[in-house]
Amino acid sequence: MEECDALREWAHSTTPLHVPATRAELNRHIEFMNATLPSKNADVETGKMRLAVYFSILSGYTNEALAFMSRTACTTLDWFPTPKQCLEILAQYRAPISEQADAILICQQFTQDAFDTWLCNVADGQPIGDVPDQWKRIAVERGVLRRMEDGSFVIRSLYHGPFKRAGS
């Protein structure tokens, strides 16, 4: 459990890397689409302005996202995409799960498995042990434990309560 807590702490304290594509990488993707898809003929000046617009709109995306965009454009479009079409394709891109998110999922599964095992063991009469208070509160809600007036917990199946006088 300590290792899981340390892993969870690392995952929450670090942020996944989001490295925007370099200008050269972005240029390579645009050149790839330009070589594959026909476009409207333009003079040199118009071509430079068009390229500046694409760089302005598409900068900030990762190389992987731009690769997805260029592959998708080449396989689904008949003409070189407009900036709007590029953004629509990029909106469909889903980045692979980060190491941090993967670590959090692993910790959640480990904790859930540990809780389920503990709850079954306690329901079978094994000692409560040193577990988080949240687990105990959930066990009370599920009818496995009972909270006593002094704040302690007892296993409901083993607790018969104080003796009551007849007729009370």
OpenMM code with the backbone's topology and positions (N, CA, C; nanometers):
from openmm import Vec3, app, unit

residues = "MET GLU GLU CYS ASP ALA LEU ARG GLU TRP ALA HIS SER THR THR PRO LEU HIS VAL PRO ALA THR ARG ALA GLU LEU ASN ARG HIS ILE GLU PHE MET ASN ALA THR LEU PRO SER LYS ASN ALA ASP VAL GLU THR GLY LYS MET ARG LEU ALA VAL TYR PHE SER ILE LEU SER GLY TYR THR ASN GLU ALA LEU ALA PHE MET SER ARG THR ALA CYS THR THR LEU ASP TRP PHE PRO THR PRO LYS GLN CYS LEU GLU ILE LEU ALA GLN TYR ARG ALA PRO ILE SER GLU GLN ALA ASP ALA ILE LEU ILE CYS GLN GLN PHE THR GLN ASP ALA PHE ASP THR TRP LEU CYS ASN VAL ALA ASP GLY GLN PRO ILE GLY ASP VAL PRO ASP GLN TRP LYS ARG ILE ALA VAL GLU ARG GLY VAL LEU ARG ARG MET GLU ASP GLY SER PHE VAL ILE ARG SER LEU TYR HIS GLY PRO PHE LYS ARG ALA GLY SER".split()
positions = [
    Vec3(0.0825, -0.1183, 0.0000),
    Vec3(0.0000, 0.0000, 0.0000),
    Vec3(0.0880, 0.1262, 0.0000),
    Vec3(0.2021, 0.1175, 0.0691),
    Vec3(0.2924, 0.2331, 0.0724),
    Vec3(0.3467, 0.2643, -0.0671),
    Vec3(0.3802, 0.1602, -0.1425),
    Vec3(0.4292, 0.1807, -0.2791),
    Vec3(0.3214, 0.2434, -0.3661),
    Vec3(0.1983, 0.1984, -0.3474),
    Vec3(0.0867, 0.2542, -0.4238),
    Vec3(0.0677, 0.4020, -0.3892),
    Vec3(0.0772, 0.4357, -0.2611),
    Vec3(0.0641, 0.5754, -0.2191),
    Vec3(0.1757, 0.6615, -0.2784),
    Vec3(0.2975, 0.6077, -0.2816),
    Vec3(0.4103, 0.6818, -0.3400),
    Vec3(0.3905, 0.7013, -0.4900),
    Vec3(0.3428, 0.5971, -0.5568),
    Vec3(0.3166, 0.6078, -0.7007),
    Vec3(0.2067, 0.7097, -0.7284),
    Vec3(0.1016, 0.7064, -0.6485),
    Vec3(-0.0091, 0.8018, -0.6640),
    Vec3(0.0407, 0.9457, -0.6411),
    Vec3(0.1257, 0.9643, -0.5400),
    Vec3(0.1811, 1.0967, -0.5113),
    Vec3(0.2647, 1.1468, -0.6292),
    Vec3(0.3461, 1.0578, -0.6876),
    Vec3(0.4264, 1.0968, -0.8039),
    Vec3(0.3356, 1.1374, -0.9199),
    Vec3(0.2314, 1.0581, -0.9436),
    Vec3(0.1425, 1.0850, -1.0569),
    Vec3(0.0706, 1.2188, -1.0407),
    Vec3(0.0335, 1.2526, -0.9176),
    Vec3(-0.0365, 1.3786, -0.8957),
    Vec3(0.0584, 1.4985, -0.8922),
    Vec3(0.1852, 1.4749, -0.8604),
    Vec3(0.2791, 1.5862, -0.8488),
    Vec3(0.3496, 1.6202, -0.9796),
    Vec3(0.3433, 1.5312, -1.0782),
    Vec3(0.4056, 1.5593, -1.2073),
    Vec3(0.2975, 1.5757, -1.3123),
    Vec3(0.3279, 1.6535, -1.4097),
    Vec3(0.2320, 1.6728, -1.5178),
    Vec3(0.2813, 1.6000, -1.6421),
    Vec3(0.1884, 1.5450, -1.7190),
    Vec3(0.2297, 1.4769, -1.8414),
    Vec3(0.2960, 1.5757, -1.9376),
    Vec3(0.3895, 1.5250, -2.0112),
    Vec3(0.4596, 1.6092, -2.1072),
    Vec3(0.3723, 1.6375, -2.2287),
    Vec3(0.3622, 1.7624, -2.2621),
    Vec3(0.2926, 1.8050, -2.3840),
    Vec3(0.3917, 1.8935, -2.4581),
    Vec3(0.4680, 1.8319, -2.5453),
    Vec3(0.5723, 1.9045, -2.6173),
    Vec3(0.5181, 1.9424, -2.7538),
    Vec3(0.4995, 2.0733, -2.7777),
    Vec3(0.4516, 2.1152, -2.9095),
    Vec3(0.5522, 2.0784, -3.0178),
    Vec3(0.5022, 2.0538, -3.1361),
    Vec3(0.5879, 2.0212, -3.2502),
    Vec3(0.6766, 2.1406, -3.2836),
    Vec3(0.7942, 2.1091, -3.3309),
    Vec3(0.8837, 2.2163, -3.3741),
    Vec3(0.8351, 2.2706, -3.5082),
    Vec3(0.8896, 2.3823, -3.5445),
    Vec3(0.8540, 2.4418, -3.6737),
    Vec3(0.8902, 2.3479, -3.7888),
    Vec3(1.0037, 2.2792, -3.7756),
    Vec3(1.0471, 2.1856, -3.8802),
    Vec3(0.9501, 2.0672, -3.8900),
    Vec3(0.9042, 2.0169, -3.7758),
    Vec3(0.8095, 1.9051, -3.7778),
    Vec3(0.6767, 1.9476, -3.8408),
    Vec3(0.6278, 2.0645, -3.8026),
    Vec3(0.5035, 2.1162, -3.8603),
    Vec3(0.5195, 2.1361, -4.0106),
    Vec3(0.6310, 2.1896, -4.0516),
    Vec3(0.6584, 2.2104, -4.1939),
    Vec3(0.6597, 2.0766, -4.2690),
    Vec3(0.7179, 1.9723, -4.2068),
    Vec3(0.7232, 1.8402, -4.2698),
    Vec3(0.5821, 1.7850, -4.2932),
    Vec3(0.4917, 1.8037, -4.1982),
    Vec3(0.3549, 1.7542, -4.2137),
    Vec3(0.2802, 1.8308, -4.3234),
    Vec3(0.3013, 1.9594, -4.3286),
    Vec3(0.2369, 2.0398, -4.4339),
    Vec3(0.2919, 2.0009, -4.5710),
    Vec3(0.4238, 1.9805, -4.5785),
    Vec3(0.4839, 1.9387, -4.7051),
    Vec3(0.4316, 1.8012, -4.7481),
    Vec3(0.4133, 1.7106, -4.6529),
    Vec3(0.3610, 1.5778, -4.6824),
    Vec3(0.2204, 1.5885, -4.7421),
    Vec3(0.1346, 1.6701, -4.6807),
    Vec3(-0.0006, 1.6885, -4.7348),
    Vec3(0.0041, 1.7568, -4.8699),
    Vec3(0.0926, 1.8539, -4.8848),
    Vec3(0.1038, 1.9279, -5.0097),
    Vec3(0.1510, 1.8370, -5.1232),
    Vec3(0.2399, 1.7423, -5.0916),
    Vec3(0.2898, 1.6502, -5.1940),
    Vec3(0.1846, 1.5456, -5.2312),
    Vec3(0.0918, 1.5185, -5.1397),
    Vec3(-0.0069, 1.4132, -5.1618),
    Vec3(-0.1387, 1.4655, -5.2158),
    Vec3(-0.1825, 1.5799, -5.1663),
    Vec3(-0.3141, 1.6324, -5.2026),
    Vec3(-0.3022, 1.7531, -5.2947),
    Vec3(-0.3819, 1.7583, -5.3977),
    Vec3(-0.3784, 1.8746, -5.4860),
    Vec3(-0.4335, 1.9973, -5.4141),
    Vec3(-0.3859, 2.1126, -5.4556),
    Vec3(-0.4358, 2.2371, -5.3983),
    Vec3(-0.4470, 2.3412, -5.5077),
    Vec3(-0.5103, 2.4503, -5.4712),
    Vec3(-0.5275, 2.5597, -5.5654),
    Vec3(-0.3906, 2.6215, -5.5952),
    Vec3(-0.3647, 2.6515, -5.7225),
    Vec3(-0.2397, 2.7173, -5.7572),
    Vec3(-0.2357, 2.8565, -5.6968),
    Vec3(-0.1201, 2.8920, -5.6443),
    Vec3(-0.1036, 3.0245, -5.5850),
    Vec3(0.0357, 3.0762, -5.6190),
    Vec3(0.0467, 3.2075, -5.6264),
    Vec3(0.1791, 3.2641, -5.6502),
    Vec3(0.2625, 3.2517, -5.5228),
    Vec3(0.3887, 3.2868, -5.5328),
    Vec3(0.4819, 3.2698, -5.4218),
    Vec3(0.4370, 3.3481, -5.2987),
    Vec3(0.3944, 3.4715, -5.3192),
    Vec3(0.3526, 3.5559, -5.2067),
    Vec3(0.2291, 3.4983, -5.1369),
    Vec3(0.1320, 3.4536, -5.2135),
    Vec3(0.0108, 3.3945, -5.1549),
    Vec3(0.0460, 3.2657, -5.0816),
    Vec3(0.1358, 3.1861, -5.1381),
    Vec3(0.1798, 3.0622, -5.0734),
    Vec3(0.2459, 3.0884, -4.9395),
    Vec3(0.3284, 3.1935, -4.9320),
    Vec3(0.3939, 3.2284, -4.8054),
    Vec3(0.2913, 3.2718, -4.7010),
    Vec3(0.1930, 3.3521, -4.7448),
    Vec3(0.0887, 3.3967, -4.6506),
    Vec3(0.0068, 3.2778, -4.6029),
    Vec3(-0.0271, 3.1883, -4.6945),
    Vec3(-0.1057, 3.0695, -4.6586),
    Vec3(-0.0279, 2.9838, -4.5576),
    Vec3(0.1013, 2.9642, -4.5833),
    Vec3(0.1844, 2.8867, -4.4929),
    Vec3(0.1925, 2.9532, -4.3551),
    Vec3(0.2022, 3.0838, -4.3512),
    Vec3(0.2061, 3.1564, -4.2231),
    Vec3(0.0770, 3.1345, -4.1438),
    Vec3(-0.0365, 3.1316, -4.2138),
    Vec3(-0.1645, 3.1078, -4.1469),
    Vec3(-0.1672, 2.9671, -4.0876),
    Vec3(-0.1243, 2.8688, -4.1648),
    Vec3(-0.1214, 2.7313, -4.1148),
    Vec3(-0.0296, 2.7188, -3.9936),
    Vec3(0.0877, 2.7798, -3.9992),
    Vec3(0.1800, 2.7752, -3.8867),
    Vec3(0.1181, 2.8416, -3.7641),
    Vec3(0.0523, 2.9536, -3.7831),
    Vec3(-0.0105, 3.0241, -3.6717),
    Vec3(-0.1201, 2.9411, -3.6064),
    Vec3(-0.2032, 2.8771, -3.6876),
    Vec3(-0.3168, 2.8012, -3.6355),
    Vec3(-0.2747, 2.6668, -3.5776),
    Vec3(-0.1775, 2.6019, -3.6370),
    Vec3(-0.1426, 2.4663, -3.5967),
    Vec3(-0.0281, 2.4579, -3.4964),
    Vec3(0.0394, 2.5692, -3.4692),
    Vec3(0.1475, 2.5630, -3.3706),
    Vec3(0.0853, 2.5385, -3.2333),
    Vec3(0.1550, 2.4643, -3.1518),
    Vec3(0.1039, 2.4294, -3.0200),
    Vec3(0.0562, 2.2857, -3.0119),
    Vec3(0.0301, 2.2230, -3.1254),
    Vec3(-0.0090, 2.0825, -3.1265),
    Vec3(0.1168, 1.9957, -3.1254),
    Vec3(0.1040, 1.8765, -3.0709),
    Vec3(0.2187, 1.7857, -3.0654),
    Vec3(0.2464, 1.7275, -3.2040),
    Vec3(0.3663, 1.6747, -3.2202),
    Vec3(0.4042, 1.6120, -3.3461),
    Vec3(0.3130, 1.4928, -3.3761),
    Vec3(0.2762, 1.4186, -3.2712),
    Vec3(0.1881, 1.3032, -3.2890),
    Vec3(0.0502, 1.3463, -3.3389),
    Vec3(-0.0018, 1.4563, -3.2829),
    Vec3(-0.1331, 1.5067, -3.3254),
    Vec3(-0.1273, 1.5533, -3.4708),
    Vec3(-0.0190, 1.6194, -3.5076),
    Vec3(-0.0049, 1.6669, -3.6462),
    Vec3(0.0130, 1.5503, -3.7432),
    Vec3(0.0808, 1.4457, -3.6985),
    Vec3(0.0956, 1.3266, -3.7832),
    Vec3(-0.0419, 1.2634, -3.8058),
    Vec3(-0.1238, 1.2579, -3.7016),
    Vec3(-0.2599, 1.2072, -3.7149),
    Vec3(-0.3380, 1.2928, -3.8145),
    Vec3(-0.3236, 1.4241, -3.8022),
    Vec3(-0.3944, 1.5157, -3.8911),
    Vec3(-0.3531, 1.4933, -4.0369),
    Vec3(-0.2237, 1.4864, -4.0618),
    Vec3(-0.1790, 1.4727, -4.2013),
    Vec3(-0.2181, 1.3364, -4.2590),
    Vec3(-0.2066, 1.2284, -4.1806),
    Vec3(-0.2502, 1.0961, -4.2289),
    Vec3(-0.3995, 1.0945, -4.2582),
    Vec3(-0.4776, 1.1503, -4.1674),
    Vec3(-0.6227, 1.1520, -4.1854),
    Vec3(-0.6611, 1.2352, -4.3069),
    Vec3(-0.5978, 1.3505, -4.3213),
    Vec3(-0.6284, 1.4364, -4.4363),
    Vec3(-0.5959, 1.3640, -4.5668),
    Vec3(-0.4830, 1.2965, -4.5704),
    Vec3(-0.4432, 1.2272, -4.6934),
    Vec3(-0.5324, 1.1078, -4.7256),
    Vec3(-0.5916, 1.0472, -4.6249),
    Vec3(-0.6747, 0.9291, -4.6503),
    Vec3(-0.8230, 0.9618, -4.6657),
    Vec3(-0.8635, 1.0814, -4.6263),
    Vec3(-1.0072, 1.1120, -4.6316),
    Vec3(-1.0432, 1.2297, -4.7205),
    Vec3(-0.9493, 1.3150, -4.7513),
    Vec3(-0.9807, 1.4350, -4.8298),
    Vec3(-0.9301, 1.4225, -4.9726),
    Vec3(-0.9979, 1.4944, -5.0593),
    Vec3(-0.9563, 1.4957, -5.1998),
    Vec3(-0.8652, 1.6140, -5.2310),
    Vec3(-0.8727, 1.7180, -5.1486),
    Vec3(-0.7949, 1.8392, -5.1702),
    Vec3(-0.7198, 1.8758, -5.0433),
    Vec3(-0.6183, 1.9589, -5.0597),
    Vec3(-0.5423, 2.0071, -4.9441),
    Vec3(-0.6402, 2.0709, -4.8455),
    Vec3(-0.6319, 2.0356, -4.7165),
    Vec3(-0.7329, 2.0826, -4.6210),
    Vec3(-0.7203, 2.2318, -4.5891),
    Vec3(-0.8340, 2.2893, -4.5605),
    Vec3(-0.8368, 2.4274, -4.5124),
    Vec3(-0.7943, 2.4256, -4.3656),
    Vec3(-0.7587, 2.5396, -4.3097),
    Vec3(-0.7264, 2.5423, -4.1670),
    Vec3(-0.8416, 2.4875, -4.0812),
    Vec3(-0.9647, 2.5176, -4.1196),
    Vec3(-1.0804, 2.4681, -4.0452),
    Vec3(-1.0856, 2.3154, -4.0487),
    Vec3(-1.0600, 2.2570, -4.1654),
    Vec3(-1.0597, 2.1111, -4.1764),
    Vec3(-0.9474, 2.0504, -4.0919),
    Vec3(-0.8333, 2.1161, -4.0894),
    Vec3(-0.7221, 2.0683, -4.0065),
    Vec3(-0.7628, 2.0663, -3.8592),
    Vec3(-0.8260, 2.1742, -3.8138),
    Vec3(-0.8695, 2.1811, -3.6734),
    Vec3(-0.9776, 2.0770, -3.6426),
    Vec3(-1.0663, 2.0514, -3.7378),
    Vec3(-1.1693, 1.9490, -3.7173),
    Vec3(-1.1061, 1.8103, -3.7034),
    Vec3(-1.0044, 1.7846, -3.7836),
    Vec3(-0.9346, 1.6558, -3.7740),
    Vec3(-0.8608, 1.6478, -3.6409),
    Vec3(-0.7941, 1.7545, -3.6019),
    Vec3(-0.7205, 1.7548, -3.4751),
    Vec3(-0.8136, 1.7362, -3.3556),
    Vec3(-0.9371, 1.7804, -3.3676),
    Vec3(-1.0342, 1.7631, -3.2586),
    Vec3(-1.0670, 1.6151, -3.2372),
    Vec3(-1.0454, 1.5328, -3.3383),
    Vec3(-1.0718, 1.3894, -3.3284),
    Vec3(-0.9551, 1.3134, -3.2655),
    Vec3(-0.8401, 1.3770, -3.2584),
    Vec3(-0.7194, 1.3105, -3.2082),
    Vec3(-0.7289, 1.2868, -3.0578),
    Vec3(-0.6921, 1.1686, -3.0144),
    Vec3(-0.6846, 1.1347, -2.8734),
    Vec3(-0.5422, 1.0899, -2.8444),
    Vec3(-0.4757, 1.1648, -2.7607),
    Vec3(-0.3377, 1.1334, -2.7254),
    Vec3(-0.3327, 1.0028, -2.6469),
    Vec3(-0.2240, 0.9288, -2.6593),
    Vec3(-0.2113, 0.8072, -2.5797),
    Vec3(-0.2113, 0.8418, -2.4309),
    Vec3(-0.2514, 0.7462, -2.3491),
    Vec3(-0.2599, 0.7701, -2.2053),
    Vec3(-0.1197, 0.7987, -2.1506),
    Vec3(-0.1103, 0.8973, -2.0633),
    Vec3(0.0194, 0.9362, -2.0075),
    Vec3(0.0622, 0.8381, -1.8996),
    Vec3(0.1898, 0.8403, -1.8665),
    Vec3(0.2409, 0.7543, -1.7595),
    Vec3(0.1715, 0.7876, -1.6280),
    Vec3(0.1424, 0.9169, -1.6066),
    Vec3(0.0773, 0.9591, -1.4833),
    Vec3(-0.0644, 0.9023, -1.4746),
    Vec3(-0.1387, 0.9132, -1.5832),
    Vec3(-0.2755, 0.8615, -1.5833),
    Vec3(-0.2747, 0.7099, -1.5682),
    Vec3(-0.1800, 0.6444, -1.6315),
    Vec3(-0.1673, 0.4996, -1.6192),
    Vec3(-0.1365, 0.4602, -1.4746),
    Vec3(-0.0478, 0.5360, -1.4099),
    Vec3(-0.0130, 0.5085, -1.2695),
    Vec3(-0.1346, 0.5261, -1.1792),
    Vec3(-0.2138, 0.6285, -1.2034),
    Vec3(-0.3335, 0.6519, -1.1221),
    Vec3(-0.4326, 0.5371, -1.1395),
    Vec3(-0.4501, 0.4903, -1.2624),
    Vec3(-0.5398, 0.3764, -1.2867),
    Vec3(-0.4913, 0.2499, -1.2155),
    Vec3(-0.3616, 0.2271, -1.2187),
    Vec3(-0.3050, 0.1104, -1.1503),
    Vec3(-0.3297, 0.1209, -1.0004),
    Vec3(-0.3084, 0.2391, -0.9439),
    Vec3(-0.3309, 0.2596, -0.8007),
    Vec3(-0.4783, 0.2429, -0.7646),
    Vec3(-0.5665, 0.2952, -0.8472),
    Vec3(-0.7093, 0.2800, -0.8197),
    Vec3(-0.7498, 0.1333, -0.8209),
    Vec3(-0.7000, 0.0572, -0.9169),
    Vec3(-0.7341, -0.0852, -0.9244),
    Vec3(-0.6767, -0.1604, -0.8052),
    Vec3(-0.5531, -0.1296, -0.7677),
    Vec3(-0.4911, -0.1955, -0.6540),
    Vec3(-0.5689, -0.1663, -0.5264),
    Vec3(-0.6045, -0.0403, -0.5051),
    Vec3(-0.6787, -0.0014, -0.3859),
    Vec3(-0.8161, -0.0658, -0.3835),
    Vec3(-0.8837, -0.0693, -0.4968),
    Vec3(-1.0162, -0.1320, -0.5030),
    Vec3(-1.0073, -0.2805, -0.4712),
    Vec3(-0.9072, -0.3483, -0.5273),
    Vec3(-0.8891, -0.4914, -0.4995),
    Vec3(-0.8596, -0.5150, -0.3513),
    Vec3(-0.7734, -0.4314, -0.2936),
    Vec3(-0.7402, -0.4444, -0.1518),
    Vec3(-0.8641, -0.4216, -0.0656),
    Vec3(-0.9443, -0.3210, -0.1002),
    Vec3(-1.0669, -0.2939, -0.0240),
    Vec3(-1.1644, -0.4106, -0.0345),
    Vec3(-1.1860, -0.4609, -0.1552),
    Vec3(-1.2791, -0.5733, -0.1745),
    Vec3(-1.2359, -0.6955, -0.0939),
    Vec3(-1.1059, -0.7257, -0.0952),
    Vec3(-1.0532, -0.8390, -0.0187),
    Vec3(-1.0745, -0.8163, 0.1303),
    Vec3(-1.0419, -0.6961, 0.1778),
    Vec3(-1.0597, -0.6636, 0.3202),
    Vec3(-1.2061, -0.6755, 0.3611),
    Vec3(-1.2959, -0.6232, 0.2804),
    Vec3(-1.4384, -0.6266, 0.3133),
    Vec3(-1.4891, -0.7713, 0.3229),
    Vec3(-1.4481, -0.8559, 0.2305),
    Vec3(-1.4875, -0.9978, 0.2353),
    Vec3(-1.4311, -1.0647, 0.3601),
    Vec3(-1.3050, -1.0364, 0.3913),
    Vec3(-1.2421, -1.0956, 0.5092),
    Vec3(-1.3128, -1.0518, 0.6372),
    Vec3(-1.3461, -0.9252, 0.6482),
    Vec3(-1.4142, -0.8746, 0.7673),
    Vec3(-1.5548, -0.9341, 0.7764),
    Vec3(-1.6218, -0.9450, 0.6641),
    Vec3(-1.7558, -1.0050, 0.6641),
    Vec3(-1.7501, -1.1503, 0.7098),
    Vec3(-1.6365, -1.2173, 0.6868),
    Vec3(-1.6190, -1.3550, 0.7313),
    Vec3(-1.5711, -1.3648, 0.8753),
    Vec3(-1.5566, -1.2496, 0.9427),
    Vec3(-1.5205, -1.2496, 1.0846),
    Vec3(-1.3751, -1.2255, 1.1157),
    Vec3(-1.2930, -1.1953, 1.0169),
    Vec3(-1.1523, -1.1673, 1.0439),
    Vec3(-1.1385, -1.0285, 1.1060),
    Vec3(-1.0276, -1.0014, 1.1753),
    Vec3(-1.0106, -0.8715, 1.2426),
    Vec3(-1.0180, -0.7542, 1.1445),
    Vec3(-1.0616, -0.6414, 1.1979),
    Vec3(-1.0771, -0.5207, 1.1157),
    Vec3(-0.9417, -0.4705, 1.0695),
    Vec3(-0.8460, -0.4672, 1.1576),
    Vec3(-0.7116, -0.4236, 1.1221),
    Vec3(-0.6995, -0.2729, 1.1100),
    Vec3(-0.5822, -0.2301, 1.0660),
    Vec3(-0.5522, -0.0870, 1.0518),
    Vec3(-0.5771, -0.0464, 0.9068),
    Vec3(-0.6970, 0.0018, 0.8805),
    Vec3(-0.7349, 0.0427, 0.7453),
    Vec3(-0.7856, 0.1862, 0.7505),
    Vec3(-0.7945, 0.2524, 0.6364),
    Vec3(-0.8444, 0.3900, 0.6344),
    Vec3(-0.9870, 0.3994, 0.6916),
    Vec3(-1.0156, 0.5102, 0.7574),
    Vec3(-1.1489, 0.5327, 0.8142),
    Vec3(-1.2575, 0.5273, 0.7067),
    Vec3(-1.2239, 0.5720, 0.5874),
    Vec3(-1.3219, 0.5689, 0.4782),
    Vec3(-1.3681, 0.4257, 0.4514),
    Vec3(-1.2770, 0.3306, 0.4571),
    Vec3(-1.3139, 0.1913, 0.4366),
    Vec3(-1.4121, 0.1465, 0.5444),
    Vec3(-1.3840, 0.1871, 0.6675),
    Vec3(-1.4726, 0.1488, 0.7782),
    Vec3(-1.6111, 0.2107, 0.7604),
    Vec3(-1.6162, 0.3357, 0.7201),
    Vec3(-1.7463, 0.4012, 0.6993),
    Vec3(-1.8254, 0.3315, 0.5881),
    Vec3(-1.7569, 0.2912, 0.4821),
    Vec3(-1.8249, 0.2192, 0.3740),
    Vec3(-1.8760, 0.0846, 0.4255),
    Vec3(-1.7938, 0.0177, 0.5069),
    Vec3(-1.8359, -0.1116, 0.5623),
    Vec3(-1.9575, -0.0951, 0.6531),
    Vec3(-1.9669, 0.0168, 0.7247),
    Vec3(-2.0856, 0.0438, 0.8062),
    Vec3(-2.2062, 0.0604, 0.7152),
    Vec3(-2.1905, 0.1365, 0.6084),
    Vec3(-2.3009, 0.1595, 0.5151),
    Vec3(-2.3470, 0.0289, 0.4491),
    Vec3(-2.2544, -0.0629, 0.4279),
    Vec3(-2.2885, -0.1902, 0.3646),
    Vec3(-2.3351, -0.2958, 0.4660),
    Vec3(-2.3367, -0.2571, 0.5931),
    Vec3(-2.3870, -0.3479, 0.6952),
    Vec3(-2.2875, -0.4510, 0.7431),
    Vec3(-2.1605, -0.4348, 0.7138),
    Vec3(-2.0581, -0.5293, 0.7572),
    Vec3(-2.0051, -0.4903, 0.8951),
    Vec3(-1.9898, -0.3620, 0.9210),
    Vec3(-1.9433, -0.3128, 1.0501),
    Vec3(-2.0535, -0.2329, 1.1182),
    Vec3(-2.0321, -0.2133, 1.2472),
    Vec3(-2.1224, -0.1280, 1.3248),
    Vec3(-2.0365, -0.0294, 1.4023),
    Vec3(-2.0758, 0.0956, 1.4003),
    Vec3(-2.0023, 0.1991, 1.4737),
    Vec3(-2.0613, 0.2084, 1.6139),
    Vec3(-1.9753, 0.2012, 1.7120),
    Vec3(-2.0180, 0.2064, 1.8512),
    Vec3(-2.0251, 0.3514, 1.8978),
    Vec3(-2.0883, 0.3730, 2.0118),
    Vec3(-2.1038, 0.5088, 2.0661),
    Vec3(-1.9699, 0.5745, 2.0948),
    Vec3(-1.8680, 0.4956, 2.1281),
    Vec3(-1.7361, 0.5517, 2.1584),
    Vec3(-1.6538, 0.5793, 2.0321),
    Vec3(-1.7119, 0.5511, 1.9143),
    Vec3(-1.6441, 0.5780, 1.7879),
    Vec3(-1.5690, 0.4585, 1.7315),
    Vec3(-1.5599, 0.3515, 1.8074),
    Vec3(-1.4911, 0.2324, 1.7577),
    Vec3(-1.5844, 0.1543, 1.6647),
    Vec3(-1.5270, 0.0561, 1.5994),
    Vec3(-1.6033, -0.0259, 1.5052),
    Vec3(-1.5974, -0.1712, 1.5488),
    Vec3(-1.7063, -0.2414, 1.5270),
    Vec3(-1.7103, -0.3851, 1.5536),
    Vec3(-1.7719, -0.4537, 1.4326),
    Vec3(-1.7395, -0.5811, 1.4183),
    Vec3(-1.7945, -0.6588, 1.3076),
    Vec3(-1.9386, -0.6929, 1.3429),
    Vec3(-2.0289, -0.6531, 1.2590),
    Vec3(-2.1718, -0.6683, 1.2876),
    Vec3(-2.2104, -0.8140, 1.3117),
    Vec3(-2.1541, -0.9063, 1.2348),
    Vec3(-2.1921, -1.0473, 1.2497),
    Vec3(-2.1448, -1.1058, 1.3831),
    Vec3(-2.0422, -1.0446, 1.4456),
    Vec3(-1.9913, -1.0944, 1.5732),
    Vec3(-2.0474, -1.0165, 1.6921),
    Vec3(-2.1095, -0.9050, 1.6653),
    Vec3(-2.1593, -0.8201, 1.7733),
    Vec3(-2.3051, -0.8524, 1.8008),
    Vec3(-2.3327, -0.8797, 1.9260),
    Vec3(-2.4699, -0.9106, 1.9640),
    Vec3(-2.5294, -0.7993, 2.0474),
    Vec3(-2.4527, -0.6983, 2.0780),
    Vec3(-2.5029, -0.5833, 2.1520),
    Vec3(-2.5146, -0.6086, 2.3009),
    Vec3(-2.5392, -0.5007, 2.3739),
    Vec3(-2.5546, -0.5168, 2.5191),
    Vec3(-2.6839, -0.5940, 2.5513),
    Vec3(-2.6806, -0.6606, 2.6619),
    Vec3(-2.8001, -0.7344, 2.7021),
    Vec3(-2.9120, -0.6344, 2.7320),
    Vec3(-3.0297, -0.6670, 2.6889),
    Vec3(-3.1451, -0.5834, 2.7138),
    Vec3(-3.2383, -0.6572, 2.8107),
    Vec3(-3.2985, -0.5799, 2.8945),
    Vec3(-3.3953, -0.6407, 2.9847),
    Vec3(-3.5173, -0.6808, 2.9065),
    Vec3(-3.5807, -0.7835, 2.9531),
    Vec3(-3.7038, -0.8289, 2.8870),
    Vec3(-3.8083, -0.7192, 2.8928),
    Vec3(-3.8759, -0.7008, 2.7824),
    Vec3(-3.9834, -0.6008, 2.7740),
    Vec3(-3.9329, -0.4610, 2.7401),
    Vec3(-3.8047, -0.4431, 2.7181),
    Vec3(-3.7598, -0.3096, 2.6837),
    Vec3(-3.7337, -0.2942, 2.5366),
] * unit.nanometer
topology = app.Topology()
chain = topology.addChain("A")
for resn in residues:
    res = topology.addResidue(resn, chain)
    for name in ("N", "CA", "C"):
        topology.addAtom(name, app.Element.getBySymbol(name[0]), res)
